[in-house]
Amino acid sequence: MSKYQPNNGMRMYYGIDFSGAADPWKARCLRPTVWVATIVGALAPRLSDIRPVQELPGEGAPFTRLVDLLRAGDFSAAGIDAPFAIPGKFLPTGGHAELLDRVNRLPAMSDRPFPSGAALLELAKEIAPSDEKKPHRETERFWVKRGVNTRSTLWNGPRGGAAFTAACLTLLARARRPIWPWDFGPGMLVEAFPAAQLRTWALPHSGYGKPEQQATREKILIGLARHLNFTDAQGRLMLGSPDALDAVLAGFAAMAAMSEGTPTEYPIDGLIAVRNDGELGSSLSEPAMPDNLLRAEGSHGKDELFEEVLHRPGVQIERIVSRGHTTPADKPYVQSWDEWVLVLAGSARLKLDGSPECSLVAGEHLLIPAGVPHLVTYTSDPTIWLAVHIGKA
């Protein structure tokens, strides 16, 4: 790995893959999961350096060294793969700045230098009651609708994002840098979401984080090479470490926000930035359409994959990939709009209220009228659907 280089006058961006767990912040970590990537240049960006947080220069614990690196501000922008806020209804009256101050005053846990996810939930409850189990911010809902799995910042259960968020808010408070989109300037911090960046580039955006999913990472790296110059050694490092890969992807959020400047409008609870073919696409812009409607990779998780193909007033077109998913018998779908579904690949069975069960194979379609309860009783692995929602707001 190359020696760490400070800014030499060329635009320099950091990408940081983050964590709310304890082990990644220890001085010795056998399998690092917090990585810092350095990208130089904007028109023809090049990966200059990538290293685990334990190898950052300076003194003190790894978290402290990361704080010091960011506080120095010797960079154009840094994209951090972690939530920068909680849903707007839970923000204090002083907004985002007061949220950071209040989180920074919470006591740190005994095994990590930031407060617990439970402490963040208690803080949120002091501000407003929650009527949702897993509330999302507006910028997160945007990506959920487009089939990108997004953790709730106020869910502290399995696969929750509360601890992750508490850690990041602590980092933001201690770094004392401008935070986009609330502020703009050199050395600013930007919220990144690698899965959203991959979705925008029409690359596999899930199912690449495990050691055995190297084939998916290979496809991502082929796509990444169209946007970034990196060496063979750096490519092998990203192939072997999905966290290192995410750090590199996070750097594109920094480039996107620096190109955009301060948005004229943005949600009070922040924005995820993504870069689209060298131009900014904020998290409220139209992401790239799926490049191939028959592509099934990236949908091997527990959840069905939903990808928005097109959205216009009154009409939404979705691509859905099911892998044996069915509808619980006691929870039928009921929609206030018509839905036309076409099976592109695989097979499925549906049961509409008042009608016999209907079997569909590739090329067959069905209209589900508004207000009719219906169940998906069977899907093959995979079943790829095209769904047209007519009259949906």
Protein Blocks (a to p, Z undefined) as FASTA:
>chain_A
ZZddddehiacdddddddfbfklmpfbdfbacbdcdddedjklgcdfbdcdfklpgcedj
fklmmmmmmmnopafbdcddddfbdcfklpcfklmmlmmmmmmmpccdfkbcbdcfklmm
mmmmmmoccfbfbdcdfklmmmmmnopacddfkbcbehiaklmmmmmmmmmmmnopacdf
kbgcehiacdddfklmmmmnopafehklbfklmmmmmmmmmmmmmmoccdfklmmmmmmm
mklmmmmmmmmmmmmmmmnopafbdcfkbpadddeehiacdfkbccdddfblkbcghilb
mbdcdddfbdcehiacdddddehiacdfklccddfbdcddddfbhcdddddehiacdddd
ehiacdddehiacddfbdcdddddddddehiZZ
